[in-house]
Amino acid sequence: MPTASDELIARLRARFPQHILAAHAYRGQPTVTIRREGLLEVATALRDDPATAFDVLMDLCGADYAWFGMSQASAPTLRTPSPLPYFMSPAPSAERWERGVPHDAQHRFEVVYHFYSTAHRRRLRLKVPVSFAEPSVPSLAGLWAAANWYEREVWDMFGVVFEGHPNLKRILMYESFQGHPLRKDYPINKRQPIIGPVN
Amino acid sequence: MSVDAAKLNWMTTRLDAALGWARKFSIFQYPFVTACCGMEYMATATSHYDMDRFGAGFPRFSPRQADVLFVVGTISHKLAPMLRRVYDQMTEPKWVVAFGVCTCTGGFYDNYATVQGIDTVMPVDVYIPGCPPRPENVLDGLIKLQEKIAQGELAR
């Protein structure tokens, strides 16, 4: 029996076959990975199409997959048996992290969008892989005003440029800060105090 | 010949000892509260533990009217210049209390954003570790600060 998530994924696959890289649904939540070039088109359609009507941008965050899966510490798996009984139904058989794209420099970063539709009470996770050489995606600040500060935060932490953003500057770190601290290659011991010694 | 001190109407002391005695019971504190330690600070200040028993019950929210700077909570590198400016605005004599482990050493926030102890930015008189410290710890630190004030010691 196709669930609402499957229907949403099928709808997107039928409408944007050229943009979709991967899609899956897990515990009733669909995740769709799309190409950067199609982001504005897909997002506009998701918001304006009455069949989807994702009117709320709940969250927007970045991720750095630089060394994903290369060590135990950087490969979060959920295979550890839980001491607690599963209360979810159906009980998941195997849980693992899937990206749908290879972990290389072309897909090093990911910008993740979480949408919510108040009309359909449905959520959607949209992922956009971004390359290391040209880390940029189109800004969604013109579609959802909430994207404005989120995109500034992702730029601050990961250095992903949002093209067309009205005011793309640091939001958490100070202006004199060099680099982007949540990138995996930012030195973990690097300190940039404004006053006082470098500790 | 013995003198019954109780019958005397006067006593002798040193001026700095008298000043120290007066100062230690009239602590005007400036609470610089940034994080979760603030809840424990409030619990200590209010009636159950009653910081006012030690003459420290009157927070002044202007650094120019304060004697003791209570730095309560995590200080980030972005915030450190503002904290230093508050400290510089306080008039002499002034004391600084590092409240909670984040202000003492940075605590478990050993990362790009957090100052690893406010003593990298300003002199500190009393450290109260704990995450957060119990009100008993805070009062113990306050009593130690009072001893320090009575002796006329400053951290510089």
Interface residues (C-beta under 8 A of the other chain):
Chain A: L172 M173 Y174 P181 Y186 I188 K190 R191 Q192 P193 I194 I195 G196 P197 N199
Chain B: H77 K78 A80 P81 R84 G106 N111 Y112 A113 V115 Q116 G117 T120 V121
